[in-house]
Amino acid sequence: MPTTLEKLIARHARYRGDHVAVVFGEERLTWEQFERRVNRLANALQARAIGKGDKVASALPNSMELLLIYWATVSIGAVLVPLSPLLKAAGLVNLLNNADVRLVFLTAQLMTELGAQRTALNRIEEKDTIVVGGQDDGFAAFVAGSPESPPAWPEMQQQDLFNIVYSSGTTGLPKGIMHSHLVRANYGSHFAAAFRMTPESVVLHTGSIVFNGAFVTLMPCFFLGATYVLHPHFDVEAMIETVAREKVTHIMMVPSQIIALLQSPNFNAENMRSMEMLLTIGAPLQQQYKEAVNAVIPGRFYELYGLTEGFVTILDRNDFDQQPGSVGCPPPAFEIRIVDDDGNDLGTGEIGEIVGRGPVLSSGYYRQPELTRETFRDGWLFSGDLGYLDKAGFLYLAGRKKELIITGGVNVYPQDIEEVAAANEAVLEAAVFGVDSDKWGETPVAALVLRPESKSSADELKSWINERVEARFQKVSDVYLVEQMPRNVAGKTLKNELKENYLANQK
């Protein structure tokens, strides 16, 4: 019996029809109401000759329409391609062509920016670029007259594609990561178990849902038929108010959002009393912030380390105190290894590349067979991340392999210095990168975001950090003060951009 998800919304409409499915702004839809809206869009897509295997893209901010696009696309066996609305026209064209997209839903601004570049689109006709929102909204016209009855169900197999997610690359060779229906179903079941979700859970998401990390809570919520509350964008005070009002049980946040949460005067145990899980994901979160969260809402903090390509470890809320600094261990049915540059397994405490496998492993990169073979070897995902395992088998991160700094022939791991820098009471965020050095080959530089009330200078912070790092080769050569960290849509700090800006300022 194949495990496919094209009838998932119909299942909940039948058996949980009166249960609240989705909340966005003032809209509250039950599963029965949500299914009718999904069916209208699914039938409209089929009327436009979109069917199984066709690629349907979105380049939209969070909205009810975006959720409908996700599930209507999947319900007719088409392949979802979620893209960032922050893309420039050239990058959008690049990704639409790479994914062989047939139809795209996009913002009015992106439609305007496409302009003369429309002729560069390989497969998308003008009638198949649908504007959502604004004065030129074409979504209502697209679904007008479409029936609310179920669409024509396709014949599905569990390895059929559910989506193509682009982790990076608006120039050069984009990396379109493929996930099958089976993989997304495993997201639903495995993460529901790991996070102790039930059909009565209330899941809040306040960041963009176009990046893969959003699916870590979206899929188990929809898999179970729980309630999904979506915000248009991140607003920490609105988030706290929603948690209290909607009795939210589960939320996922990236580190920058958690730092903002900790600064809010309204973040307290009373407002968060319904919470059963606060999950950090997307980038390393310094230990001091983890402890600060746990001090306010003890026993709810989880951390997930993972790759869109399909391997994760999870630090369970009950392991937080016993494994400080760890990002957890592999869930059931997942396996992990730490290997050297030749692929040989390393021992306890030895730093090497993190290699893993499990039931959410991607089938590879769309139209990139060589890159697929390089990353996925004999069923194992080679992450490009560095870390080590302790005696209990818990994982500790050391940074990205390509971000490793080699100074005077010694390996320096940026995360070690970042933990030290972030412990300064003046520092809000820290990111360390390497720059060329005539003497040492490379030398570390610390980019810091300071707290608003801080009066510390770069020289003072440099001295403070260098007095506290464990080894002389970890000393930073400079401190670079920035107002905010550059980030991608997934909330990850863009160290390459930081480095480029730093070097430009040195000229």
Secondary structure, DSSP 8 states (H G I E B T S, - for coil): -----TTHHHHHHHHSTTSEEEEETTEEEEHHHHHHHHHHHHHHHHHTT--TT-EEEEE--S-HHHHHHHHHHHHTT-EEEEE-TT--HHHHHHHHHHTTEEEEEE-HHHHHHHGGGGGG-SS--GGGEEE-SSTT--HHHHHTT--SS--------TTSEEEEEE-S-SSSS--EEEEEHHHHHHHHHHHHHHTT--TT-EEEE-S-SSSGGGHHHHHHHHHHT-EEEE-SS--HHHHHHHHHHHT--EEEE-HHHHHHHHH-TT-STTTTTT-SEEEE-SS---HHHHHHHHHHSTT-EEEEEEETTTEEEEE-TTTTTTSTT---B--TT-EEEEE-TTS-B--TT--EEEEEE-TT---EETT-HHHHHHHEETTEEEEEEEEEE-TT--EEEEEEGGG-EEETTEEE-HHHHHHHHHTSTTEEEEEEEEEEETTTEEEEEEEEEE-TT----HHHHHHHHHHHSSSGGG--SEEEE-SS--B-TT--B-HHHHHHHHHHHH-
